[in-house]
Amino acid sequence: MAKKNSLLSFLASVKLAVALLIVVAAVSILGTLIPQQDASGPFLARMNPGIASVLLILQLDDVFHSAWFAILMALLALNLIVCSLDRFPRAWRRFRQQGDPERRDVFENLPADLILAVDASPAAAAHRIETLLKKRVGSIKRRETGGQTCLFAQKGAFSHLGVFIVHAGVLIMMAGVMAGPFLGFEGHMNIPEGESSAVVALKGKRGFKNLDFAVRCDRFIMDFYDDGTPKTYRSDLTFLEQGREVQTATVLVNHPVSFGGIRFYQASYGTMPTGDPSLEVIRGDRKVMEVKIAAGKTFPLPESKALVQVLRVEDNFMDMGPAVKLNIDAPGGVVQFWVFAAIDRIAAANPGLLEQVPLFNPASFAPYVFSLTKPEIRPYTGLQAVRDPGVPVVALGAAFLMAGLYLVFFRSHRQIWIRLEARAGKTMIRIAGKSSRNQPAMDRELHNLIKAMGFDRKEAS
Amino acid sequence: MIDAKILSVTTFIYLAAFVLYLLRMVSSRDRWGTWGSAMALTGLSAQTAALIMRWITSYRLGIGHAPLSNLYESLIFFSWSITAVYLFFERRTRNGSLGIFVVPIAFLCMAYASLSPNIDSRIQPLIPALQSNWLVSHVVTCFLGYAAFTVAFAAGGMLLLRGFLERGDIPGGPSVAKTGEKRNDKLSSWQDISLRRRFTSLIPSPAALDELIYQSVVLGFVLLAVGIMTGSIWAHYAWGSYWSWDPKETWSLITWLVYAVMLHARYIRDWRERPMAVMAVIGFISVLITYLGVNYLPGLHAYQ
């Protein structure tokens, strides 16, 4: 049992808490000095391989998501819980404790300026002080003992609990931070104008997530200030359920839109080719076929015995734009050549090219001419899609933290004892006060109280 | 632009205030301190006016926003916050001795903002990421927090200086022992002692400085907590994540933890005076890294 107790007292110690806070701070510094996550690649590549592998083994390339950082956080949480539980009963007693109006020890060594002798009768003086305290402090207790009137007032006893509210807030926030990645997700969708998508590419290449609704980008708009600084990135979106338009919304930077429990943020933009390229086959001045193509696809050529196979599909072949390589297997032999989407422009820029390089001539299999219609280049909007059920939990924790900090730093438990007794035709008033936090402020308050009582000041004998 | 002219004048007003606070120290006449405070208040008023004018001007340019959007404006506002928070504490404690440490920091911020060739003083339009209602509350709370920590740092520095003076260890002073030499007390001439006394006579007691460190750290700690939270809320709306361990976020947390350690040590271990002063200095270094240093770190976003 003794061993367990010593372990408990170790876990309950503020020394451990301070040590853990220092370690967390030190580790965080490391996390800002070493490039993290995606940025770590080029950094590690420049390092000595031995050091790099040590960094990788210690997960120093992603400190804040490493196993040992999680352990550190768990230890901190445990320490926070044990430490708070250990100290809570005492604070609770102080909070619940009813002040004793007849306490005598507080009047020991009372400075002379907190002792008054006034002409008013004890009853009248007590009444005046009581009214004043009621107004200034609130709850008040009065007791008569042996010719003395004892008054006691207090406020802010709740401030003893402030520190526990702060710690509870930190723990709630930790819980929310942990819950987020487990219960939610974070990803990206690039949607070209006019298209819709229901697939989110998850962060960190963790695969894809299918949404049970689709997002359509109706329009992506950029606006600039006169000096060329970007002013607005804006996407007009429509949310679709089973192909039915449910809601339209505008997403701007700083103004995300929520749908189906998922938030969509304006994150990036760009242009991308949309749709598959298609191949047109022309014989004379007649279009004999148009076919969507993909690498490996084979189709018979109309009005002939030839078979066309698509060997390669390139978005940008030899810097001359989209192109496909065809293999035509005809009874007369096999022909291979490239078909460029921008063949007219290429031929105009390189006179004689088609004659010299049959490999680039789309009319290499006479009498047919092939032409590639390139996929359309369209602007897209890059949306960040996030679901994080931890957010309200973190917000709750933050509210606790702030309320607790307020109680700890700006509220204090203030107790005031006042004793009145008749002596030599005068009323002697002694005033004592205690504050849980800021005794000098309490002393100032006592002097203000004396001023507010408005008695003619007379030196106590 | 008139606001830029006022701001450059403010720089010199702060320099003058610093000189007056310095005179107060050297002459040990509090009157100079009163002039110093008046000068600092003049600077603060001029700076406030300039900030408001800059704000109005931005609306006239059609790109209206609070003057808190780039390094130039943040330095100006940091300097404003330092002077404002300092004068608040000066009024509360009725002691102007800290001015000698605080006002030069406000002056340096202004000088850096106006003189550094890398800092653009033009009013720039807000990029989409900065177009948020959280900009003002986030920046204001953070910088008031930084300013409170600056006051704590100055009080800490003063406390440590007082310690040096009382032990006769003024660096560079006549009584400093040469390495390897035994200190010869006869070397401390009466002038030296009187100079030291003159210096220390206007420095508040260690207990008063300790109280000031504590109060300003508490204020900064709470303001930084609010600043981090408003920043998190903003990040939640702007970046889709309330916390992403970005170097600036991380360093703000480190700074907060440094002061959390300091406050716990005070409550539980009853740390007073010297250790508090040392922590105030460490905390301020952390503040500077959070504010300016992270720009030089290989951050998630800054790294090439």
Chai-1 contact restraints between the chains, C-beta under 6 A:
chainA,res_idxA,chainB,res_idxB,connection_type,confidence,min_distance_angstrom,max_distance_angstrom,comment,restraint_id
A,V14,B,H264,contact,1.0,0.0,6.0,A-B,restraint_1
A,V14,B,I268,contact,1.0,0.0,6.0,A-B,restraint_2
A,V18,B,V261,contact,1.0,0.0,6.0,A-B,restraint_3
A,V18,B,H264,contact,1.0,0.0,6.0,A-B,restraint_4
A,L21,B,L257,contact,1.0,0.0,6.0,A-B,restraint_5
A,L21,B,V261,contact,1.0,0.0,6.0,A-B,restraint_6
A,A25,B,I254,contact,1.0,0.0,6.0,A-B,restraint_7
A,A25,B,L257,contact,1.0,0.0,6.0,A-B,restraint_8
A,S28,B,T250,contact,1.0,0.0,6.0,A-B,restraint_9
A,S28,B,I254,contact,1.0,0.0,6.0,A-B,restraint_10
A,T32,B,P247,contact,1.0,0.0,6.0,A-B,restraint_11
A,T32,B,T250,contact,1.0,0.0,6.0,A-B,restraint_12
A,T32,B,L297,contact,1.0,0.0,6.0,A-B,restraint_13
A,P35,B,P298,contact,1.0,0.0,6.0,A-B,restraint_14
A,P35,B,Y303,contact,1.0,0.0,6.0,A-B,restraint_15
A,A39,B,L300,contact,1.0,0.0,6.0,A-B,restraint_16
A,A39,B,Y303,contact,1.0,0.0,6.0,A-B,restraint_17
A,F64,B,W245,contact,1.0,0.0,6.0,A-B,restraint_18
A,Y225,B,P125,contact,1.0,0.0,6.0,A-B,restraint_19
A,T229,B,P125,contact,1.0,0.0,6.0,A-B,restraint_20
A,P230,B,I127,contact,1.0,0.0,6.0,A-B,restraint_21
A,Y233,B,P128,contact,1.0,0.0,6.0,A-B,restraint_22
A,V253,B,P128,contact,1.0,0.0,6.0,A-B,restraint_23
A,V253,B,A129,contact,1.0,0.0,6.0,A-B,restraint_24
A,N254,B,Q131,contact,1.0,0.0,6.0,A-B,restraint_25
A,N254,B,S132,contact,1.0,0.0,6.0,A-B,restraint_26
A,N254,B,Y237,contact,1.0,0.0,6.0,A-B,restraint_27
A,N254,B,A238,contact,1.0,0.0,6.0,A-B,restraint_28
A,Y265,B,G240,contact,1.0,0.0,6.0,A-B,restraint_29
A,Q384,B,G240,contact,1.0,0.0,6.0,A-B,restraint_30
A,V386,B,G240,contact,1.0,0.0,6.0,A-B,restraint_31
A,A398,B,M229,contact,1.0,0.0,6.0,A-B,restraint_32
A,L405,B,V222,contact,1.0,0.0,6.0,A-B,restraint_33
A,F409,B,V218,contact,1.0,0.0,6.0,A-B,restraint_34
